[in-house]
Amino acid sequence: MNTTISPAALGLAALSLEYCKAVAAAPQTHPRDFLREVLRYLPRIYITIADLKPYGDDSDADAAETGAIYDTVTEEQYEQARIEMATLLGEYDMYLDAPAEAMRYSDTPVAVSLAEQLADIYQNVADFAATIGQTTPELVPDVLSDMKYRFGEYLSDTLCGALKAANYIFNNASFEQ
């Protein structure tokens, strides 16, 4: 088994930290500039996680919830980030979405908070970056497997939904200067 921290894992950790800095700076950022940053980071995070190979092979079959990623973002930190982004986005935070699962039992679109999606991403990547910075090379495969599991279970959908909403808002909203 390869016990070195892969360049892809280090790259995701660095990208995660950049995204976390953008989230932390949101209250001092103009909404359009914040969305521009989000639009830069979300596709890169998606691609980087999708390309992770937990055990150095091409199979995602080994991706599993290992519990290797520590919960470092507190509920208070999550809520603070979510509220600050919701405040920044204002009336553009909530949008209607029609995900297949939610539509299965209803013909009404579901209201979704972009700030909540961005906070979910923040929590996952911040926890990953903190864990990878503290882990031993022997535990890296478990951390990567856990991240791939999270990605497959819900994070990929969250990234795609947030990217679509952020793109729409960025291109169609008229924020005060």
DRENPA-3360 file (N, C-alpha, C; in nm, 2 decimals, always signed):
BEGIN
1 = MNTTISPA = +0.08/-0.12/+0.00/+0.00/+0.00/+0.00/+0.09/+0.12/+0.00 ~ +0.05/+0.22/-0.08/+0.13/+0.35/-0.08/+0.10/+0.43/+0.04 ~ +0.20/+0.47/+0.12/+0.18/+0.54/+0.24/+0.22/+0.69/+0.23 ~ +0.24/+0.74/+0.11/+0.27/+0.88/+0.10/+0.14/+0.96/+0.07 ~ +0.14/+1.08/+0.11/+0.02/+1.16/+0.08/+0.03/+1.21/-0.06 ~ -0.07/+1.17/-0.14/-0.07/+1.19/-0.28/-0.08/+1.34/-0.32 ~ -0.02/+1.38/-0.43/-0.03/+1.52/-0.47/-0.18/+1.56/-0.49 ~ -0.27/+1.46/-0.53/-0.41/+1.50/-0.54/-0.47/+1.53/-0.41;
9 = ALGLAALS = -0.43/+1.45/-0.30/-0.49/+1.48/-0.17/-0.44/+1.61/-0.12 ~ -0.31/+1.64/-0.14/-0.25/+1.77/-0.10/-0.32/+1.88/-0.17 ~ -0.34/+1.86/-0.30/-0.41/+1.96/-0.39/-0.55/+1.99/-0.34 ~ -0.62/+1.88/-0.30/-0.76/+1.90/-0.25/-0.75/+1.98/-0.12 ~ -0.66/+1.95/-0.03/-0.65/+2.02/+0.10/-0.62/+2.16/+0.07 ~ -0.53/+2.20/-0.02/-0.50/+2.34/-0.05/-0.62/+2.41/-0.11 ~ -0.69/+2.34/-0.20/-0.81/+2.40/-0.26/-0.92/+2.42/-0.16 ~ -0.93/+2.32/-0.07/-1.03/+2.33/+0.04/-1.00/+2.45/+0.13;
17 = LEYCKAVA = -0.87/+2.48/+0.16/-0.84/+2.59/+0.24/-0.87/+2.72/+0.17 ~ -0.85/+2.73/+0.04/-0.88/+2.85/-0.04/-1.03/+2.87/-0.04 ~ -1.11/+2.77/-0.05/-1.26/+2.78/-0.05/-1.30/+2.83/+0.09 ~ -1.24/+2.77/+0.20/-1.28/+2.81/+0.33/-1.24/+2.96/+0.36 ~ -1.13/+3.01/+0.30/-1.10/+3.15/+0.31/-1.20/+3.24/+0.24 ~ -1.25/+3.19/+0.13/-1.35/+3.27/+0.06/-1.48/+3.28/+0.14 ~ -1.52/+3.16/+0.20/-1.64/+3.16/+0.29/-1.62/+3.25/+0.41 ~ -1.50/+3.25/+0.47/-1.47/+3.33/+0.59/-1.48/+3.48/+0.55;
25 = AAPQTHPR = -1.44/+3.52/+0.43/-1.43/+3.66/+0.38/-1.57/+3.70/+0.33 ~ -1.66/+3.62/+0.32/-1.79/+3.65/+0.26/-1.86/+3.78/+0.32 ~ -1.86/+3.80/+0.45/-1.92/+3.92/+0.50/-1.86/+4.05/+0.45 ~ -1.73/+4.05/+0.41/-1.67/+4.17/+0.37/-1.66/+4.18/+0.21 ~ -1.73/+4.08/+0.15/-1.72/+4.07/+0.00/-1.85/+4.12/-0.06 ~ -1.84/+4.18/-0.18/-1.96/+4.21/-0.26/-2.02/+4.08/-0.31 ~ -2.15/+4.07/-0.31/-2.21/+3.94/-0.35/-2.16/+3.89/-0.49 ~ -2.15/+3.98/-0.58/-2.10/+3.93/-0.71/-1.96/+3.88/-0.71;
33 = DFLREVLR = -1.87/+3.94/-0.63/-1.73/+3.89/-0.61/-1.73/+3.76/-0.54 ~ -1.82/+3.75/-0.44/-1.82/+3.62/-0.37/-1.87/+3.51/-0.46 ~ -1.97/+3.53/-0.54/-2.02/+3.43/-0.64/-1.91/+3.40/-0.74 ~ -1.84/+3.50/-0.78/-1.73/+3.47/-0.88/-1.63/+3.37/-0.82 ~ -1.60/+3.39/-0.69/-1.51/+3.30/-0.62/-1.57/+3.16/-0.61 ~ -1.69/+3.15/-0.57/-1.76/+3.03/-0.56/-1.76/+2.95/-0.70 ~ -1.78/+3.03/-0.80/-1.78/+2.97/-0.94/-1.64/+2.92/-0.98 ~ -1.54/+2.98/-0.92/-1.40/+2.93/-0.95/-1.37/+2.80/-0.87;
41 = YLPRIYIT = -1.42/+2.79/-0.75/-1.38/+2.68/-0.66/-1.47/+2.56/-0.68 ~ -1.60/+2.57/-0.69/-1.68/+2.45/-0.69/-1.65/+2.35/-0.80 ~ -1.63/+2.39/-0.92/-1.60/+2.29/-1.02/-1.46/+2.22/-1.00 ~ -1.37/+2.30/-0.95/-1.23/+2.25/-0.92/-1.24/+2.15/-0.80 ~ -1.32/+2.18/-0.70/-1.34/+2.08/-0.59/-1.41/+1.95/-0.64 ~ -1.51/+1.97/-0.72/-1.58/+1.85/-0.78/-1.48/+1.76/-0.86 ~ -1.41/+1.82/-0.95/-1.31/+1.75/-1.03/-1.21/+1.68/-0.95 ~ -1.15/+1.75/-0.85/-1.04/+1.70/-0.77/-1.09/+1.58/-0.69;
49 = IADLKPYG = -1.21/+1.59/-0.63/-1.26/+1.48/-0.55/-1.29/+1.36/-0.64 ~ -1.35/+1.39/-0.75/-1.39/+1.28/-0.85/-1.27/+1.21/-0.89 ~ -1.15/+1.28/-0.90/-1.03/+1.22/-0.95/-0.95/+1.15/-0.84 ~ -0.99/+1.16/-0.72/-0.91/+1.10/-0.61/-0.92/+0.94/-0.63 ~ -0.81/+0.88/-0.60/-0.80/+0.74/-0.61/-0.77/+0.69/-0.47 ~ -0.86/+0.65/-0.39/-0.84/+0.62/-0.25/-0.72/+0.52/-0.22 ~ -0.71/+0.42/-0.30/-0.60/+0.32/-0.28/-0.50/+0.32/-0.39 ~ -0.49/+0.42/-0.47/-0.40/+0.43/-0.58/-0.43/+0.35/-0.70;
57 = DDSDADAA = -0.56/+0.30/-0.71/-0.60/+0.24/-0.83/-0.72/+0.32/-0.89 ~ -0.78/+0.26/-0.99/-0.88/+0.33/-1.07/-1.02/+0.30/-1.02 ~ -1.03/+0.22/-0.91/-1.16/+0.18/-0.86/-1.21/+0.26/-0.75 ~ -1.34/+0.30/-0.75/-1.41/+0.36/-0.64/-1.48/+0.26/-0.55 ~ -1.46/+0.13/-0.59/-1.53/+0.03/-0.51/-1.49/+0.02/-0.37 ~ -1.37/+0.07/-0.34/-1.32/+0.07/-0.20/-1.36/+0.19/-0.12 ~ -1.43/+0.29/-0.18/-1.47/+0.41/-0.12/-1.57/+0.37/-0.01 ~ -1.55/+0.41/+0.11/-1.64/+0.37/+0.22/-1.63/+0.48/+0.33;
65 = ETGAIYDT = -1.74/+0.48/+0.41/-1.74/+0.57/+0.52/-1.66/+0.51/+0.63 ~ -1.54/+0.56/+0.65/-1.44/+0.50/+0.74/-1.44/+0.58/+0.87 ~ -1.50/+0.69/+0.88/-1.49/+0.77/+1.00/-1.36/+0.84/+1.02 ~ -1.27/+0.83/+0.91/-1.14/+0.88/+0.92/-1.13/+1.04/+0.92 ~ -1.23/+1.10/+0.86/-1.23/+1.25/+0.86/-1.29/+1.30/+0.99 ~ -1.22/+1.38/+1.06/-1.26/+1.43/+1.19/-1.36/+1.54/+1.17 ~ -1.46/+1.55/+1.26/-1.55/+1.66/+1.26/-1.48/+1.78/+1.33 ~ -1.43/+1.87/+1.25/-1.36/+1.99/+1.31/-1.44/+2.12/+1.31;
73 = VTEEQYEQ = -1.54/+2.13/+1.21/-1.62/+2.24/+1.21/-1.74/+2.22/+1.31 ~ -1.75/+2.32/+1.40/-1.85/+2.31/+1.50/-1.99/+2.35/+1.44 ~ -2.09/+2.32/+1.51/-2.22/+2.36/+1.47/-2.23/+2.51/+1.46 ~ -2.17/+2.58/+1.56/-2.17/+2.72/+1.56/-2.09/+2.78/+1.44 ~ -1.98/+2.72/+1.41/-1.91/+2.77/+1.29/-1.99/+2.75/+1.16 ~ -2.05/+2.64/+1.15/-2.13/+2.61/+1.04/-2.24/+2.71/+1.03 ~ -2.32/+2.73/+1.14/-2.43/+2.83/+1.14/-2.38/+2.97/+1.11 ~ -2.27/+3.01/+1.16/-2.22/+3.14/+1.14/-2.19/+3.16/+0.99;
81 = ARIEMATL = -2.12/+3.06/+0.93/-2.09/+3.07/+0.78/-2.22/+3.07/+0.70 ~ -2.32/+2.99/+0.74/-2.44/+2.98/+0.66/-2.52/+3.11/+0.67 ~ -2.53/+3.17/+0.79/-2.60/+3.29/+0.81/-2.53/+3.41/+0.74 ~ -2.40/+3.41/+0.75/-2.33/+3.52/+0.68/-2.34/+3.51/+0.53 ~ -2.34/+3.39/+0.47/-2.36/+3.38/+0.33/-2.51/+3.41/+0.29 ~ -2.60/+3.36/+0.37/-2.74/+3.39/+0.34/-2.77/+3.54/+0.35 ~ -2.71/+3.61/+0.44/-2.72/+3.76/+0.45/-2.66/+3.82/+0.33 ~ -2.54/+3.78/+0.29/-2.48/+3.83/+0.17/-2.56/+3.81/+0.05;
89 = LGEYDMYL = -2.62/+3.70/+0.03/-2.70/+3.67/-0.09/-2.84/+3.73/-0.08 ~ -2.89/+3.76/+0.04/-3.01/+3.82/+0.05/-3.13/+3.75/-0.01 ~ -3.20/+3.82/-0.10/-3.32/+3.76/-0.16/-3.28/+3.65/-0.26 ~ -3.16/+3.64/-0.30/-3.11/+3.54/-0.39/-3.07/+3.41/-0.33 ~ -3.07/+3.40/-0.19/-3.03/+3.28/-0.13/-3.12/+3.16/-0.16 ~ -3.25/+3.18/-0.15/-3.34/+3.07/-0.17/-3.38/+3.06/-0.32 ~ -3.38/+2.94/-0.36/-3.42/+2.92/-0.50/-3.50/+2.79/-0.51 ~ -3.58/+2.78/-0.62/-3.66/+2.66/-0.64/-3.58/+2.55/-0.71;
97 = DAPAEAMR = -3.58/+2.43/-0.66/-3.51/+2.32/-0.72/-3.61/+2.20/-0.74 ~ -3.59/+2.12/-0.83/-3.67/+2.01/-0.86/-3.59/+1.88/-0.86 ~ -3.52/+1.84/-0.76/-3.44/+1.72/-0.76/-3.54/+1.60/-0.78 ~ -3.49/+1.50/-0.85/-3.57/+1.38/-0.88/-3.63/+1.32/-0.75 ~ -3.55/+1.30/-0.65/-3.60/+1.23/-0.53/-3.71/+1.31/-0.46 ~ -3.70/+1.44/-0.45/-3.80/+1.53/-0.39/-3.92/+1.53/-0.47 ~ -3.91/+1.53/-0.60/-4.02/+1.53/-0.69/-4.10/+1.40/-0.70 ~ -4.04/+1.30/-0.65/-4.10/+1.17/-0.66/-4.24/+1.17/-0.59;
105 = YSDTPVAV = -4.25/+1.24/-0.48/-4.38/+1.24/-0.41/-4.46/+1.37/-0.42 ~ -4.41/+1.47/-0.50/-4.47/+1.60/-0.51/-4.45/+1.65/-0.65 ~ -4.54/+1.74/-0.69/-4.52/+1.80/-0.82/-4.48/+1.95/-0.80 ~ -4.45/+1.98/-0.67/-4.41/+2.12/-0.63/-4.25/+2.12/-0.62 ~ -4.19/+2.22/-0.68/-4.05/+2.24/-0.66/-4.02/+2.26/-0.51 ~ -3.90/+2.23/-0.47/-3.85/+2.24/-0.34/-3.76/+2.37/-0.32 ~ -3.79/+2.45/-0.22/-3.70/+2.56/-0.19/-3.57/+2.52/-0.13 ~ -3.46/+2.57/-0.18/-3.33/+2.53/-0.14/-3.25/+2.65/-0.11;
113 = SLAEQLAD = -3.17/+2.65/-0.01/-3.08/+2.76/+0.03/-2.94/+2.74/-0.03 ~ -2.90/+2.83/-0.11/-2.77/+2.82/-0.16/-2.67/+2.84/-0.05 ~ -2.69/+2.92/+0.05/-2.60/+2.94/+0.16/-2.59/+2.81/+0.24 ~ -2.69/+2.74/+0.25/-2.68/+2.61/+0.32/-2.60/+2.51/+0.24 ~ -2.62/+2.51/+0.11/-2.54/+2.42/+0.03/-2.39/+2.45/+0.04 ~ -2.36/+2.58/+0.03/-2.22/+2.63/+0.04/-2.16/+2.60/+0.18 ~ -2.25/+2.61/+0.28/-2.20/+2.58/+0.42/-2.17/+2.43/+0.43 ~ -2.26/+2.34/+0.37/-2.23/+2.20/+0.37/-2.10/+2.17/+0.30;
121 = IYQNVADF = -2.07/+2.23/+0.19/-1.95/+2.21/+0.12/-1.83/+2.25/+0.21 ~ -1.85/+2.37/+0.27/-1.75/+2.43/+0.36/-1.72/+2.33/+0.47 ~ -1.82/+2.27/+0.53/-1.80/+2.18/+0.64/-1.72/+2.06/+0.60 ~ -1.76/+2.00/+0.48/-1.69/+1.88/+0.44/-1.54/+1.91/+0.40 ~ -1.52/+2.01/+0.32/-1.38/+2.04/+0.28/-1.29/+2.09/+0.39 ~ -1.35/+2.16/+0.49/-1.27/+2.21/+0.60/-1.23/+2.09/+0.69 ~ -1.33/+2.00/+0.71/-1.30/+1.88/+0.79/-1.19/+1.80/+0.72 ~ -1.20/+1.78/+0.59/-1.10/+1.71/+0.51/-0.96/+1.77/+0.53;
129 = AATIGQTT = -0.96/+1.90/+0.51/-0.83/+1.97/+0.51/-0.76/+1.96/+0.65 ~ -0.84/+1.97/+0.75/-0.79/+1.96/+0.89/-0.74/+1.82/+0.92 ~ -0.82/+1.72/+0.87/-0.78/+1.58/+0.90/-0.65/+1.55/+0.82 ~ -0.65/+1.58/+0.69/-0.53/+1.55/+0.61/-0.40/+1.62/+0.67 ~ -0.42/+1.73/+0.73/-0.31/+1.80/+0.79/-0.26/+1.74/+0.92 ~ -0.35/+1.66/+0.98/-0.31/+1.60/+1.11/-0.28/+1.45/+1.10 ~ -0.31/+1.39/+0.99/-0.31/+1.24/+0.98/-0.17/+1.19/+0.95 ~ -0.15/+1.06/+0.97/-0.02/+1.00/+0.93/-0.04/+0.94/+0.79;
137 = PELVPDVL = +0.07/+0.93/+0.72/+0.06/+0.87/+0.58/-0.01/+0.74/+0.58 ~ +0.00/+0.66/+0.68/-0.07/+0.53/+0.68/-0.22/+0.54/+0.68 ~ -0.27/+0.65/+0.74/-0.42/+0.67/+0.74/-0.48/+0.74/+0.63 ~ -0.39/+0.79/+0.54/-0.44/+0.87/+0.42/-0.54/+0.79/+0.34 ~ -0.51/+0.66/+0.31/-0.61/+0.59/+0.23/-0.75/+0.59/+0.29 ~ -0.76/+0.58/+0.42/-0.89/+0.58/+0.49/-0.96/+0.72/+0.47 ~ -0.88/+0.83/+0.49/-0.93/+0.96/+0.47/-0.98/+0.98/+0.33 ~ -0.90/+0.94/+0.23/-0.95/+0.96/+0.09/-1.07/+0.87/+0.06;
145 = SDMKYRFG = -1.07/+0.75/+0.12/-1.19/+0.67/+0.10/-1.31/+0.73/+0.16 ~ -1.30/+0.79/+0.28/-1.41/+0.86/+0.34/-1.46/+0.98/+0.26 ~ -1.36/+1.05/+0.20/-1.40/+1.17/+0.12/-1.47/+1.12/-0.01 ~ -1.42/+1.01/-0.07/-1.49/+0.96/-0.19/-1.63/+0.91/-0.15 ~ -1.65/+0.85/-0.04/-1.78/+0.80/+0.01/-1.87/+0.92/+0.02 ~ -1.83/+1.03/+0.09/-1.91/+1.15/+0.11/-1.95/+1.21/-0.03 ~ -1.85/+1.21/-0.12/-1.87/+1.26/-0.25/-1.98/+1.18/-0.32 ~ -1.97/+1.05/-0.32/-2.07/+0.97/-0.39/-2.21/+0.97/-0.32;
153 = EYLSDTLC = -2.21/+0.99/-0.19/-2.34/+0.98/-0.12/-2.42/+1.11/-0.13 ~ -2.35/+1.23/-0.13/-2.43/+1.35/-0.12/-2.35/+1.48/-0.17 ~ -2.22/+1.48/-0.15/-2.14/+1.60/-0.18/-2.14/+1.63/-0.33 ~ -2.14/+1.53/-0.42/-2.13/+1.56/-0.56/-2.26/+1.63/-0.60 ~ -2.38/+1.59/-0.55/-2.50/+1.65/-0.58/-2.51/+1.79/-0.52 ~ -2.46/+1.81/-0.40/-2.46/+1.94/-0.34/-2.37/+2.04/-0.42 ~ -2.25/+1.99/-0.46/-2.16/+2.07/-0.54/-2.23/+2.12/-0.68 ~ -2.30/+2.02/-0.74/-2.36/+2.05/-0.87/-2.48/+2.15/-0.85;
161 = GALKAANY = -2.56/+2.12/-0.75/-2.67/+2.21/-0.72/-2.63/+2.35/-0.69 ~ -2.53/+2.37/-0.61/-2.48/+2.50/-0.57/-2.41/+2.57/-0.69 ~ -2.34/+2.49/-0.77/-2.28/+2.55/-0.89/-2.39/+2.61/-0.98 ~ -2.49/+2.53/-1.01/-2.60/+2.57/-1.10/-2.66/+2.70/-1.04 ~ -2.70/+2.70/-0.91/-2.76/+2.81/-0.86/-2.67/+2.94/-0.86 ~ -2.55/+2.92/-0.82/-2.45/+3.03/-0.81/-2.43/+3.09/-0.95 ~ -2.43/+3.00/-1.05/-2.41/+3.05/-1.19/-2.53/+3.13/-1.23 ~ -2.65/+3.08/-1.20/-2.77/+3.15/-1.24/-2.78/+3.29/-1.17;
169 = IFNNASFE = -2.75/+3.29/-1.04/-2.76/+3.42/-0.97/-2.65/+3.51/-1.02 ~ -2.53/+3.46/-1.04/-2.42/+3.55/-1.09/-2.45/+3.62/-1.22 ~ -2.52/+3.54/-1.31/-2.55/+3.59/-1.44/-2.68/+3.67/-1.45 ~ -2.77/+3.66/-1.35/-2.90/+3.72/-1.36/-2.94/+3.82/-1.25 ~ -2.87/+3.81/-1.14/-2.91/+3.90/-1.03/-2.85/+4.04/-1.05 ~ -2.92/+4.14/-1.00/-2.87/+4.27/-1.00/-2.85/+4.32/-0.86 ~ -2.73/+4.31/-0.81/-2.69/+4.35/-0.68/-2.66/+4.49/-0.68 ~ -2.69/+4.56/-0.57/-2.66/+4.70/-0.56/-2.50/+4.71/-0.55;
177 = Q = -2.45/+4.82/-0.61/-2.31/+4.84/-0.60/-2.26/+4.91/-0.48;
% end
